[in-house]
Amino acid sequence: MRKPIWEPSEQYSKSSALYSFQQHVELHNNRSFLNYSALHDWSVQQIDKFWEAALMYFDLSYSGTYNTVLEWDNQALDFVDARWFSGITLSYAEHIFKNKLDSDIALRYADEEVEYKEVTWKELRDKVSIMQQYLRDRGVQKGDRVAAVLNNTIDSTAIFLAVNSLGAIWSCCSPDFGDASILERFQQITPKVLFVETAYQYNGRKFIKTDTLDFLKANIPSLSTVVQVDNELWRSFLSGYQAHDLGFERVEFDFPIWILYSSGTTGKPKAITHRTGGNLLEHYKALALHQNVLPGENYLWYTTTGWMMWNYALSSLLCGATLCIFNGAIQHKEHTSFWSFVRRSEVHHLGAGAAYFSAIHDLEIKDYYPKVIGSTGSPLPIATFENLQYKFPDVHIISLSGGTDVCSAFLSGCAYLPVYAGEIQCRTLGSDIVAVNDQWNEVINEVGELVIKQPMPSMPLKFWNDPENTKYRSSYFEQQNGLWSHGDWIKINEHGGIQMFGRSDATLNRGGVRIGTAEIYNVVNALDSVVDSLVISIEDEHGNSTMIIFLQLVPNGLLEETTQQIKQGLRTAYSPRHVPDTFYEVDDIPYTLSGKKLEIPVKKIFSGTSVENAVSKDIMRNPECLMAYAELAKDR
């Protein structure tokens, strides 16, 4: 067994929110837990008691009473009809402002033009109050949808909190989405109000999106108010209001809070509708108990408003942390803008996509000492774990996995456990997750499908415009085993650590042996000559598979030499089955806007699907690169 790269000190573990929560549970349930595994077992065996304990521990403010924590027929074929804490009402925004001191710092902000800015809780409260009045005057009330195309800024945070304070339902895209992609999402939910920023900055360039505003106004007939956030008319509107005390519309626990969207790699984006109480409770749990976010700390997750990590990061405010926002390109001015802001803000919790951390192996970072580094979006390679630990010897590296589906991570960190390179530390509390093989038997230390055996409050309430829940059921429960199938291959080992092996529908099949893409990337992306890579497996009508790997090489990198290194490395680290059959050099690897590799669309292209039908270019960061893949597929 490999040695851990980090182990928590006793002081670290005992000062964590997880330790405090465990003491709370032990006191109120007259029992004790010897380790995290025992606590997790209790949380899924006594799922009602666990979520009630979380409600009590985090001191949620609500009206009304509940008779049962969870209403669910455990003999049902799915969790779609699960309902939580029926009878109570609450407000997410109310908890954001709860117990905050006016003079404390709520937000720290920087972008490619603004070096640094701080916003106190009083300033944020006043801004939200003004926007709340503005929305009320335009008839916004509980249940209305408010859509937005906004950058990750102080204003976008305040607008969302104002929308939520009225019980309205939020839905947001970032300005770098294509117009058709935005329309495809918002048309589904018939919003009443639309906020739009008509420009965004990225790596020293400014992009104008005035046409987006006109396009959406012309094509969404439900809109009664359209607001261009970054113009003088908007600012003059706001100057006519005076800040007052904030009021909060409490809504039912299962009432929608926001609508997020699937990436659209497998069809039209699904409008995933999340529960207010479910996300409130889940985010307290995920950030405080598993990422160890404590009051007074500074939290930054590099994201746009179009990725669920924006919603997730916002919830650091629930934990009493200061939210740090960087808006722009993370590599601006050779990464100096971002890291200068991180140092000046004294960020304790730094998060980004795994692809970014893999890209900065050679970047020297001085005078910065984080408490936690979080990574998600794709598996964090072993070499990147080791590189980050070398850069920051004392840091707790937390690799996360979850998704837009639950707007959270159900595989995450633990202040009690060591960190092993290439592994996620644990299954989160209340997440009844197992790996199953083809016979749907639970397996340990064997690659299997990630399934969830019991409901979680952050699972979707519904998909918007899916009245019979047909799309909802087909997305997660089509195998009809009464289990949520998440579409990932994982391996849970004896000590509870989890390895990710890529999406199950992108998993490589070699003679009946499952190979996760992460295994290939661990070896390939560790080579100095490789910038990035993508691997797929193509099956013919006889069931024979061909593994193809695409390599983005450093300038002057040699394909033949790199190919030999990859072959030798994969044979040594894994097996001859892991060696690809075909090696292609490409200029770029395709990604979604949220940083996910587009393995499945490339697989479709190599199986004969046209580029247009394989993926919506509007959800891509670099759609122009796909034509090269189409040419390779044609030649093949």
N, C-alpha and C positions, 0 to 999 in steps of 0.2 A: 504494500500500500504506500502511495506517495505521501511525503510529508506535507503538512499544511504550510502555506506561505504566510499565514497570519493567525494568531490566536489571541482571543480577548483576555485582558487582565481581569482579575477579580473586581477591581474598582470599576472597570468599563461595564462589566455585566451588571453589577449591583446598582450602578447609577442609571441604568437604562429604564425606559418606560415599560419595557417588557417585564422586568423584575418587579416593578411596582404593581403592574397589573396582575402578575402571578400571585403576589401577596394578597391582593384584593380578592381574587378568586378563592384562594385557600381559606381566607377568613370567612367569606360568606357561604362557602360550601363545605366547610369542616373537613378538609382533606389537604394533602400535600403532594407535590410533584417533585420527583427526584431529578428530572431533566426536561429538556424541551420536548423530547419525544413523548413523554408521559402527558405533558400539558397539551400537546397537539392531539393525542389520542382522545383525551377528555373532550376537547373542543369539537370533535366530529362525532363522538359517541353521544354526547349531550349537547347537540347543536343548539337547541332552544336555550339551554342554560348559558352556553357560551355567548350568544348574541345578546342575551339579556344582561349578562355581566358586562359586556362592552358598553351597552346603553347606560348602565349605572356608573361604570368607571369613568367614562368620558363626560358624565354629568350632562347628558343631552336635555335641553329645555323643550318641553312639549306641552300641548293642551290635550285634555281628554284622558281616557284610560284604555288599556288593551287587556283582553282576556287571554289571548294566546299570542306567543311570539311568532309562530309559523303555522299557517293554515295550508296544508298540502297533503294530498292523498299519496302516501308512499308506495301505493300499488299502481299508480298512474304510469303511463309510458314516457312521461317527460315532466319537466319542472315548470312548464309554461304558466300553469294556473297557481303557482305558489304565491302566497300573499303574506306580508310581514307586518307585525304590530298594528293590526287593524284597530281603528278607534282613536288613534292619536294623530295630531297634526304638529308640524314643526317647520322651521325655515333654515335653509343652508346659510343664507346671508346673515341671518341673526347670529349664528354661531361664529361666523367669521369675525364679527365685531364684538363678540361677547368678552367681557373682562379686559378689554384693551384700553390702555392709557393714552390719552390724547397726544402726549409729547413723545411717545415711543415711535420708532421708525417702523412703518408698515411695509414700504417698498423701497428698494434701491434699483436704479435704472441707468442703463447706458445703451447707446447705439453707435453707429459708425460716425455720427456727427456730434452727439451729446456724450461727453466723456463720463459724466457722473451726475446723478441727481438723487435726492432723497425725498420721500413723502412720508409725513407723519400720519398717525392714525386719525388725527383731527382733520388734516387736509384731505385724506381719502374719504372720510365720513362726509365732509362737506361736498366733495365732488359727487359722491353717490347720491346725496340728498338732492342736489340740483338736477341731476339726470333722472332721478325718480320722479320729481315734479314734472319735468319735461315729458316723460312717458305717460304719466297720468293725464296730462293735458291733451294727449293724443289718443286717449281712450284705451290705453293698454291695461289689461286686467288679467286676473288668474286664467291660465289656460291658453292665452294668446301666444302665438309663436313670434319670436323676435329673431331675425336672422342678421348675420353680420359678416362682412368681408374686411377683416382688420389685421393689422400687424400686432405683434406682441408688445403692447405698450401699457403705460399707466392708464390711459383712457379706456383701452379695451377691458382692463380689469374692472374699472369703475362702472362701465356700461353694463357688463355682465352682472355685477352685484346689484345694480339698480333694477335690471330686468328681473332677477331672481327675487328681489325683495318684494315685488308685486305679485309673485306667484306665476309669472309668465315663463314660457319655455324657451330656452336659449339654443341657438344652433349657429355655428361659426365655421367659415373657411378662411384660409390665409390668402392674401392677395396674389401669391404666386400660383394659385390654382388657375387652370384655364377657364375661360368664360363658360364653355359648354359643360364643363365638369361642375362648376358652381350651380348652374341652372338645373342640371340633372338632380342635384341634391335638394335645392330649395323648392323646386316645383312640387316635390312630394309632400311638403309640410305646410303649404299655403300660409306663409308668414304675413303678419299684419304690418310689421315695421321692418325696415332694412337699414342697417348702418354700413357705410362703405368708406374705406380709405382708398383714394384713387392713385396712390403712389406707394412704392416700397423701395427700400434700398438693399443692395446686395453686393458686397465686395467692391465698394467704391462706385457702383453704378446705380442710377436712379431709373426706375421703371414706372411709366405712367399708365394708369389703368382707367382713364376717364371713360373709355368705350365700355368697360365692364359695367359701370354705373348705368349708362344708357341702355345697354343690352338687357340687364336684369329688370329695370323699370318697364321695359317694353314687353317682357315675356313672363312676368309674374303678376297676374291680374289681381291677386288677393291683397297686394300692397296698398295701404292707405297713407303711409308715411315713408319717405325715403330720405335719408340723412347722409350728406357728404360730410364726414367727420372732420376732415382736414381743411375746411375753408372758412372764410371770414363770416359767412352767414351763420354757420353752426356756432361759432364762438360768440356772435352777437345774440343768438338765441339764449345761450347759457348765461350771458351777462345780465339778462333780465330777471334772473331768479336769485333769491337769497336762501342760503342754507338753513334748514330747519332740522329738528330732531327726526331721525330715521324711523319709519314704521316698517313692520315686517308682516307680510301675509303668510300665516302658517297654512301649510297644505298637508294633505294626507301623506302618510309615510311612503306609500307607493305611487304618489302623484309624480308626473314627469318633471325632471329638473333640466335635462338637456337632451338634444338629439345629436348623436354622432353618426358617422357613416363608415361602412366597410370600405376597403381601399378600392374596390371596383376591379380587382384583377380577375375575378371570376364572373363578371356580369355587372349589371346596373347596381350602383352602390345601395346597400340596404340602410334604411333610416333607423338606426338602433336607438330606441327610446329608453332612457335610464330613469331610475326611481330617485326621488329626493332623499328620503331617509336611507335608502340602500347605499347610495354613494357617500352620503354624510358619514354613516357608521363605518363603511368599508374604508374610507380614506383616513379616518382617525386611526383605525387598526393598522392599515398598511404603512402609513408614514410614521406614526408614533411607535407602534410595537415592533415593526419589522425594519424600518430604516433608522430607528432610534432618533427621530427628530424631537428635540427638546425645546422648551420655551427659551427665547433669547438667542437662538442660533440663526444663522443665515443660510437660506436654501436657494439653490439655483439648479434648474434643469433646462438645458438648452433645447428649445422647442419653438415651433410656430403655433399659432392658434388653431391650425387645422389638424393637429395631432392630439390624441387623447392625453398625452403627457402635459399639455397646457392645463387641462382640467385637473389633472392629478397634482401638478406642482402648485396650483392655486391653493390646494387644501393644506399646504404647509402652514398657511395662515391660521388654520384651525388649531394647529399644535402650538401656537404662540411664537412661531418663527417669523423672521422677516423674509419676504419673497424678493429675490434678486432677479431682475429681468434683463437679459441682453438681447437686443433686437438688431439683427443684421447677420452678416456672414461670420461664422466662427473663425474662419481663416483670414479675416480682414487684416491687412497690413502684416502679413506673415504671422498671424495669430496673436499679435501683440495687443490689439484692442480688447479682445476677449479676456486674455489672461491678466492684463492690467486691471480690468474691472473686477475680476475674480479676487485678485490680491487686495485691491482697495476695499472691497466689500467684505473681506475676511470670510469668504464662503466656507461654511463648515460642511455642507452637503452639496457636492457637485455631481450633476448627472448629465449624461449625453448618450447618443447612440453608440453602440459598440463599434460601428464603422469609423467614427471619429477617433476613438481611443486607439484603434488599430493603426490609424493614419499618422499618429504623432509619436511613434516609437523613437524617432531620432530628435524630437523636439526637447530642448533643455528648458526646464521650468524651475526657476529659482525663487526662493523666499515665499513659498506657499506651502501651508501645512494643513491639509484638509482632515476632517474627522472621518468622513464617509465619501466614497466615490461610487455612484450608481451608474449602471449601464443596462440598456435594453435595446429593443428593435431587432436584434439578431443575437445569436450566441456570442459571448465574449471568448475569443480564442485563448488557449493556454498561454501562448507567447505574450499576449497583451495583458493578461492577468499578471504575469511575472514582471513585465516591463513597468506596469503601473505600481506594483509593490516595490520595485527597485527605485522608481522616481520618488515615491511617498512611503517610506518604510513603515510608518505607524498607521497608515490608513486602513480602514475597514472597507474592502471592496465588496459591493453588493451587486451581483448580477440579478436582474429581474426578468420575469416572464409572465405575461398575462395577455392583455389585449384590449382593443376597442370594445369588444363584446362585453367586458365586465368593467371597463374604464378603471382598471387597477392591475396589480400584479398578484397572482396567487402562488407564485414561486418567488422567494425573496430572501432577505437576510435575517440573521438572528444574532443578537448580542451575546449569546451564550456559546456559540459554536465556532470552531476554527473555519478558515477559508482554505479550500483546495483549488488550485488553478484548474480552470475548465469546468468547475461545478457551481451550481446554485446551491446555497446553503440548506434551504429547507422548503417544505410546503407550509404556507401561511396558516395561521390559526383559523379554524372554521372552514378550511378548504379541504374537502374530502376527496383528495386526488390519488389515483392509482395509475399504474401502467398495466395494460392488458395485451395479451398476445392475440393471434388470429382466432383462437377458440374462446376469446373473451374471459380467459383466466387471468387473475392478477399475478404479476411476475415481479420479482426483485432481482436486481443485477442482470437484467435482460431488457433489450430494447422493446418497447411496446407503445401502444397508442395511449396518449394522455386522455383520461376520462375523469369526470367529476361525478361522484355518486349521489350527492345531495345538493339541494339548492343553496345558493348564496344570495344575500340581499342585493348585491350589485349586479346580478344577472339581469338582462333586459326585462323591462316590463312588457315590451312588445316591439315589433317593427311598425313604424308609422305606415298607414295605408296597407295593412296586412290583417284585415278584419277577422279572418278565420285562423290566424296564426300559422298559415301554411308555410310561408317563407321561414318563419322562426323555427318551426319544427324541422323543416328540411335542412336548415343550416347546422343544427346541433344534435338532433335526435333521430335522424333518418334510419339509423341502424336498429332502432326499436328495441333497445335493451334497457330502457329506462335510465340511461346514463347520458350525460352531456359529453359529446365527443368534440374535442377542441381542435383537432387537426394537427397535432404535434406528435412527433416521436420523442420519447424520453426514456431514460434509464434511471431508476431509483436504486441506489446502492444500499449496502447493509447499514451504514451509519446515517442514512437519510438524505444524503446529498443527491442532487439531480443533475444529470447531463442532458443537454438538449441535442437532438439529432435532426433538426430542421422540420419543415412542414411535412406531414405524413403524405400529402399528395405530391410532394416534391422529393420524397425519399427515393434513394437509389436502390434498385433491385438487381442483384448480381447472382444469378443462379439460385434464386430463392432466398438468398441472404440479404437482409435489410442493411443498408448502409446509410447513415445519416450524413447530410451534406457537411455538417460541422466537423466531422472527422477528416474529411478531405481538406477543408479550409484550415484546420489546425496545422497541417503540414505545409500546404501550399503557401499560405499567406505569411508564414514565418520566414520564407526565403527572401533574401535581400533583393533579388532581381524581380520580385513580384509586387506590384502595387495593389492589385486586387484580382479576384477570380470569381467565376461562377461555374457550377457543375450541374449537369442534368443527366438523366438516363432516358433513353428512347427504346421502346419495345416494338418489335415487329409483329406481324400477324401470327408468327409461330411461337411467340413468347420469348424470343431471344432479345436480350437487352444490349445496348451499346451505351457506354458512358462517355460523355463528351465534356471536356473542360475548356473554358475560355479564359485566357490569361491576359491581363493588362500588365505589361512589363515596364520597368524603369527605362528611361532613355538609354539607348544602346544596349539594352538587355538582349540576350541571345536565346531564341526560342529553343533551339536544339539542346543547348547546355542546360537550360532550365527544365526542359522536359525530362532529361536524364536524372536531374536532382530530385524531381517530383516522384518519378518512378521508384528510385531508390529509397526515398524518404517514406513513401506510403507502404512499400513492402516491409520496411524495417519497423515502422510504428504500428502498422495494422496487419495487412495481409496482401497477397498478390491480387485478391479480388478488388481491392481498393484502387488499383491502378487504372486510370481512364484508358479508353481505347483510342480516343482522338483528342489531339491538342490543337487549339486554335489561338492565335494571337489576335487581340482586338484592341481598339483604341480606348474603349470605355466599357464599364459594367453598368447595366441598367438598374435604376433604383426608383422606388416610389418617392414621393415628396417627404414621407415620414421616415425614409432611410431603410426600407426593406428591399432586399435583392429580388429581382423579378425572375425567379427560377421557373415558375410555372408558365408564364407567358412565353419565355424562350423555349421551353419544352414544347409548347403548342406550336410555335413557329417551325420547329424542327420536325414536328409531326404532320405538317402540311397546312396549318392554319395561317391565314393571312395576318400581317401585322395589325391591320385595322380590327380584326376580330379577336386577336389574341389579348389585347389590353387597350384600355382607354389611355391615350397619350396625355390627357389632361391630368392624370394622377401621377405622372412621371416627372422626375427631376431632370432627366436627360433623354427625352424621347427620340432625339435625332440619331442616337446611336443604334436604334433597332434596325435600321435599314441594312447595316453591315451584317447583322445576324441573319436577316432575310436572304441576303446574297450568299452567305455561307451555306445556309440551308438549301438554297436553290442549287448551288454547285455540288453539294453532297448528294 
